[in-house]
Amino acid sequence: MGLLISGCSEEFIPTEADRLVKTERFSTEAQSSTLTYPGTLEARYQSQLSFQVGGQLRERNVEPGSRLTADQVIATLDTRDYQLGTANLAGLKQAAEADHQRAVRDLRRARQLITDGFIGESQLDIAINAEAASRARLNALQAQHDESVNRLAYTELKAPNEGVVTAVYAEVGDVLSPGEPVITLAWLNDWEFVSAIPETHIGSLELGQSTRVNFWSLARQPVEGVIREIAPAADPASRSYAVKISFTEIPDALRLGMTGSIEINDPAQLSGALPTSALLMVDNRKSVLVVDEESQTTRLQPVTLGPPLGDRVTITSGLSEGDRVVVAGANKVVPGSRVRLAD
């Protein structure tokens, strides 16, 4: 007798394991962030230096990149014509001094003679006028001679302040006109960092505010600075505002034109903010996934966004205080499914 053994089995349907997600509780507490903007190191004062007189450039003592001290001679002109002019006026002035001395003696003698009754008033007037004319001629020649001496001194171009030569425009042998640029001097100890701040954040800045500048050439060595100037109007092309930051001390390794970035602490704002990774676009609406605390299931919640806050985005409506929102892995979770919390 055979036994017929029949077995029955239930159909097994595998289910996808609960996905592991990272969440964050939504809060409207005051939040602050650090804003970073690029910029360059520039000289606050840059002077185009030129001679006050014209002439042929005889000597130039600097090259681009030369560091100058105050009153250091930069260049000189040919002085021969100016020396001849000064010598000529010196001779004329000497002759005028002799004429004036003679006129003074004649006037003294005329006053004595009129007292003794030997000459009349008209002759005294002539002596007085002669002395006055000689004195005026001497004063005029003295002024011309002083001007000539000054013009001779102007043939020597000196640095008005300690600085670095950033450009050279004239070579030895060039004939220069008064005021024609010879070099550009960037003054030392007055360098500043210049950055462009968008109009969305310019309102959070104020003169005298402290900030830090990180230069690419100075790894891990931020330089402390203070906001010295905020442009009163935006650049018409970029719609950003130029902000200039001055330093109390400049490291020796820095050079003009070096780039870096500034860090500005954005004031605390009373608004809820979430990482941008929490956002989903569903039916042309921005949404997030909210996790139910008891069932550990997700639901889709449309939200309204506010202005960005650093690398986060503010939420103005759609969420309640304390809601647990999926901030990592939201794009891999189906609304209504169970999840496991990484935190």
C-alpha positions as CSV (number, residue, x, y, z in Angstrom):
1,M,0.0,0.0,0.0
2,G,1.5,3.2,-1.0
3,L,1.1,6.4,0.8
4,L,0.5,9.5,-1.1
5,I,2.0,12.4,0.7
6,S,1.0,15.8,-0.6
7,G,2.6,19.0,0.6
8,C,1.3,22.5,0.3
9,S,3.3,25.6,0.6
10,E,2.4,29.3,1.0
11,E,3.5,31.7,-1.7
12,F,6.3,34.0,-0.3
13,I,6.3,37.6,-1.6
14,P,9.6,39.5,-0.6
15,T,9.2,43.0,0.5
16,E,11.8,45.7,0.0
17,A,13.7,46.5,3.2
18,D,13.0,49.8,4.9
19,R,15.3,52.4,3.4
20,L,17.8,54.1,5.6
21,V,17.4,57.9,5.5
22,K,18.9,60.9,7.4
23,T,16.4,63.3,8.9
24,E,16.3,66.6,10.6
25,R,13.8,68.3,12.8
26,F,12.3,71.4,11.4
27,S,12.8,74.4,13.7
28,T,12.1,78.1,13.4
29,E,14.9,79.1,15.8
30,A,17.2,81.9,14.9
31,Q,19.9,80.5,12.5
32,S,23.0,82.2,11.2
33,S,25.5,81.3,8.5
34,T,28.9,82.4,7.1
35,L,28.8,84.0,3.7
36,T,31.9,83.7,1.4
37,Y,32.7,86.0,-1.5
38,P,35.8,86.2,-3.7
39,G,37.9,89.3,-4.3
40,T,41.4,90.6,-5.0
41,L,44.1,92.5,-3.1
42,E,44.5,96.1,-4.4
43,A,46.4,99.2,-3.3
44,R,44.2,101.9,-1.7
45,Y,46.4,104.6,-3.2
46,Q,47.9,104.4,-6.7
47,S,49.7,107.4,-8.1
48,Q,50.8,108.2,-11.6
49,L,54.0,110.1,-11.0
50,S,55.3,112.7,-13.5
51,F,57.6,115.6,-13.8
52,Q,56.3,119.1,-13.2
53,V,58.6,120.4,-16.0
54,G,59.4,119.1,-19.4
55,G,62.7,117.8,-20.8
56,Q,64.6,114.8,-21.9
57,L,64.7,111.8,-19.6
58,R,68.3,111.3,-18.6
59,E,68.1,108.6,-16.0
60,R,65.4,106.2,-14.7
61,N,66.3,104.2,-11.5
62,V,63.4,101.9,-11.2
63,E,61.7,98.9,-13.0
64,P,58.3,97.3,-12.6
65,G,58.2,95.6,-9.2
66,S,60.8,97.9,-7.6
67,R,60.1,98.7,-4.0
68,L,60.7,102.4,-3.2
69,T,61.2,104.3,0.0
70,A,59.8,107.8,0.6
71,D,61.8,110.6,-1.2
72,Q,63.8,108.0,-3.2
73,V,64.9,109.4,-6.6
74,I,62.9,107.7,-9.4
75,A,64.2,109.5,-12.5
76,T,65.9,112.7,-13.6
77,L,65.7,115.0,-16.6
78,D,68.5,116.8,-18.5
79,T,69.2,119.8,-16.3
80,R,71.6,121.9,-18.5
81,D,69.0,124.4,-19.8
82,Y,67.5,124.8,-16.3
83,Q,71.0,125.4,-14.8
84,L,71.8,128.0,-17.5
85,G,68.5,129.8,-16.8
86,T,69.1,129.8,-13.1
87,A,72.7,131.1,-13.6
88,N,71.4,133.9,-15.9
89,L,68.8,135.0,-13.4
90,A,71.3,134.9,-10.6
91,G,73.5,137.4,-12.5
92,L,70.5,139.7,-13.2
93,K,69.5,139.6,-9.6
94,Q,73.1,140.5,-8.6
95,A,73.0,143.5,-10.9
96,A,69.6,144.5,-9.6
97,E,70.9,144.4,-6.0
98,A,73.8,146.7,-7.0
99,D,71.3,149.2,-8.6
100,H,69.1,149.1,-5.6
101,Q,71.9,149.8,-3.2
102,R,73.0,152.8,-5.3
103,A,69.4,154.0,-5.4
104,V,69.2,153.7,-1.6
105,R,72.4,155.8,-1.3
106,D,71.1,158.4,-3.7
107,L,67.9,158.7,-1.8
108,R,69.7,159.1,1.5
109,R,71.9,161.8,0.0
110,A,68.9,163.6,-1.5
111,R,67.2,163.8,1.8
112,Q,70.3,165.3,3.4
113,L,70.6,167.8,0.6
114,I,66.9,168.9,0.8
115,T,67.4,169.4,4.5
116,D,70.4,171.6,3.8
117,G,68.4,173.5,1.2
118,F,70.6,172.5,-1.9
119,I,67.8,170.8,-3.9
120,G,64.1,171.1,-4.3
121,E,61.2,168.7,-3.7
122,S,61.1,167.5,-7.4
123,Q,64.6,166.2,-7.2
124,L,63.8,164.3,-3.9
125,D,60.8,162.8,-5.7
126,I,63.0,161.5,-8.4
127,A,65.3,159.8,-5.9
128,I,62.3,158.3,-4.1
129,N,60.9,156.9,-7.3
130,A,64.2,155.6,-8.5
131,E,64.7,153.7,-5.2
132,A,61.2,152.2,-5.4
133,A,61.6,151.1,-9.0
134,S,65.0,149.4,-8.2
135,R,63.5,147.7,-5.2
136,A,60.5,146.4,-7.3
137,R,62.9,145.2,-10.1
138,L,65.0,143.4,-7.5
139,N,62.0,141.7,-6.0
140,A,60.8,140.5,-9.4
141,L,64.2,139.1,-10.3
142,Q,64.4,137.4,-6.9
143,A,61.0,135.7,-7.5
144,Q,62.1,134.6,-11.0
145,H,65.3,133.2,-9.6
146,D,63.5,131.3,-6.9
147,E,61.1,129.9,-9.5
148,S,64.1,128.9,-11.6
149,V,65.6,127.1,-8.6
150,N,62.4,125.3,-8.1
151,R,62.1,124.3,-11.7
152,L,65.7,122.9,-11.5
153,A,64.6,120.8,-8.5
154,Y,61.6,119.5,-10.4
155,T,63.9,117.8,-12.8
156,E,64.4,115.2,-10.1
157,L,61.3,112.9,-9.6
158,K,61.0,111.4,-6.1
159,A,58.6,108.9,-4.5
160,P,56.0,110.6,-2.4
161,N,55.6,107.5,-0.2
162,E,56.9,104.0,0.3
163,G,55.5,101.8,-2.4
164,V,55.9,99.4,-5.3
165,V,56.2,100.3,-9.0
166,T,53.4,98.6,-10.9
167,A,53.9,100.2,-14.3
168,V,56.6,102.2,-16.3
169,Y,55.7,104.5,-19.2
170,A,58.9,106.3,-20.1
171,E,62.4,105.2,-21.2
172,V,65.7,107.0,-21.1
173,G,66.0,109.5,-24.0
174,D,62.3,110.2,-24.2
175,V,61.4,113.9,-24.4
176,L,58.6,114.4,-21.8
177,S,56.0,117.1,-21.4
178,P,55.0,118.4,-18.0
179,G,52.6,116.0,-16.4
180,E,53.3,113.1,-18.7
181,P,53.3,109.8,-16.7
182,V,56.6,108.1,-15.9
183,I,55.5,105.4,-13.5
184,T,52.6,104.2,-11.4
185,L,53.3,103.7,-7.7
186,A,51.1,101.6,-5.5
187,W,51.6,102.8,-1.9
188,L,52.5,100.2,0.7
189,N,50.8,99.8,4.1
190,D,47.5,100.8,2.6
191,W,46.5,97.7,0.7
192,E,42.9,96.5,0.9
193,F,40.8,93.6,-0.2
194,V,38.1,94.4,-2.7
195,S,35.1,92.2,-3.2
196,A,31.6,92.4,-4.9
197,I,28.6,91.7,-2.7
198,P,25.2,91.0,-4.2
199,E,22.3,93.2,-3.3
200,T,20.6,90.4,-1.4
201,H,23.3,90.5,1.3
202,I,24.6,94.1,1.2
203,G,22.1,95.2,3.8
204,S,23.7,92.9,6.4
205,L,27.0,94.8,6.2
206,E,28.1,98.0,7.9
207,L,31.2,100.2,8.1
208,G,33.6,99.0,10.7
209,Q,32.4,95.4,10.7
210,S,35.0,92.8,11.3
211,T,35.7,90.1,8.8
212,R,38.3,87.5,7.8
213,V,40.0,87.2,4.4
214,N,41.4,83.9,3.3
215,F,44.1,84.1,0.6
216,W,44.8,81.2,-1.7
217,S,48.5,81.8,-1.2
218,L,48.2,81.7,2.6
219,A,46.7,78.3,3.4
220,R,45.2,78.2,6.9
221,Q,46.3,81.8,7.7
222,P,43.3,84.1,7.5
223,V,43.9,87.8,7.7
224,E,41.7,89.9,10.0
225,G,40.2,92.9,8.4
226,V,37.6,95.7,8.8
227,I,35.0,96.9,6.2
228,R,36.3,100.4,5.3
229,E,34.0,101.3,2.4
230,I,30.7,100.1,0.9
231,A,29.9,101.5,-2.5
232,P,26.8,103.7,-2.4
233,A,25.5,102.4,-5.7
234,A,25.5,99.0,-7.4
235,D,27.6,98.3,-10.5
236,P,25.3,98.7,-13.5
237,A,26.5,95.5,-15.1
238,S,26.8,93.0,-12.2
239,R,24.3,94.7,-9.9
240,S,26.7,94.1,-7.0
241,Y,28.2,96.5,-4.5
242,A,32.0,97.0,-4.2
243,V,33.1,96.4,-0.6
244,K,36.7,97.4,0.5
245,I,38.3,95.8,3.5
246,S,41.4,97.3,5.2
247,F,44.0,95.5,7.3
248,T,45.9,96.5,10.4
249,E,48.8,94.2,9.3
250,I,49.7,92.7,5.9
251,P,51.7,89.5,5.8
252,D,55.0,89.8,3.8
253,A,54.0,86.9,1.5
254,L,51.1,88.9,0.0
255,R,51.4,90.6,-3.4
256,L,49.1,93.0,-5.2
257,G,46.5,91.2,-7.3
258,M,46.4,88.1,-5.2
259,T,43.0,86.5,-4.9
260,G,41.1,85.2,-2.0
261,S,37.7,85.2,-0.3
262,I,36.1,87.0,2.6
263,E,33.9,85.5,5.3
264,I,31.0,87.5,6.6
265,N,28.8,86.4,9.4
266,D,25.2,86.7,8.3
267,P,23.0,87.9,11.1
268,A,20.7,85.4,12.8
269,Q,17.3,85.1,11.1
270,L,14.2,83.7,12.7
271,S,13.2,81.2,10.0
272,G,13.2,77.5,9.5
273,A,15.8,76.3,7.1
274,L,16.6,72.9,5.6
275,P,19.4,71.6,3.4
276,T,18.7,71.8,-0.3
277,S,19.0,68.0,-0.5
278,A,15.6,67.7,1.3
279,L,13.7,69.4,-1.6
280,L,11.8,67.4,-4.2
281,M,9.9,68.6,-7.2
282,V,6.5,66.9,-7.5
283,D,3.8,68.1,-9.9
284,N,5.8,71.4,-10.4
285,R,5.7,72.1,-6.6
286,K,8.5,72.1,-4.1
287,S,7.9,69.4,-1.5
288,V,9.7,67.5,1.3
289,L,9.2,64.1,2.9
290,V,7.9,64.2,6.5
291,V,8.4,61.0,8.6
292,D,5.6,60.0,11.0
293,E,7.0,59.4,14.4
294,E,4.8,56.4,15.3
295,S,4.5,54.5,12.0
296,Q,7.9,55.5,10.6
297,T,6.3,56.1,7.2
298,T,6.8,59.1,5.0
299,R,4.3,61.5,3.5
300,L,4.8,64.2,0.9
301,Q,4.4,67.7,2.1
302,P,4.4,70.7,-0.3
303,V,6.3,73.7,1.1
304,T,6.9,77.4,0.2
305,L,10.5,78.5,0.0
306,G,12.0,81.7,1.3
307,P,15.4,83.3,0.5
308,P,18.5,81.1,0.7
309,L,20.5,81.1,3.8
310,G,24.1,80.0,3.0
311,D,23.9,76.4,1.7
312,R,20.4,76.0,3.1
313,V,17.0,77.2,2.1
314,T,14.3,78.8,4.3
315,I,10.8,77.4,4.5
316,T,8.1,80.0,5.0
317,S,5.0,77.7,5.1
318,G,4.0,74.0,4.9
319,L,5.9,72.6,7.9
320,S,5.2,72.8,11.7
321,E,7.7,73.1,14.5
322,G,9.3,69.8,15.2
323,D,8.4,68.0,12.0
324,R,11.0,65.3,11.1
325,V,12.1,65.9,7.5
326,V,14.1,63.6,5.3
327,V,17.3,65.5,4.4
328,A,19.3,62.7,2.7
329,G,17.9,60.0,0.5
330,A,14.6,61.7,-0.1
331,N,14.9,61.1,-3.9
332,K,15.1,57.3,-3.3
333,V,12.0,57.0,-1.0
334,V,8.5,56.5,-2.2
335,P,6.0,58.6,-0.2
336,G,4.0,56.3,2.1
337,S,6.8,53.8,2.6
338,R,8.5,52.9,5.8
339,V,12.0,54.1,6.5
340,R,14.7,53.6,9.0
341,L,16.3,56.7,10.7
342,A,20.1,57.1,10.5
343,D,20.1,59.5,13.4
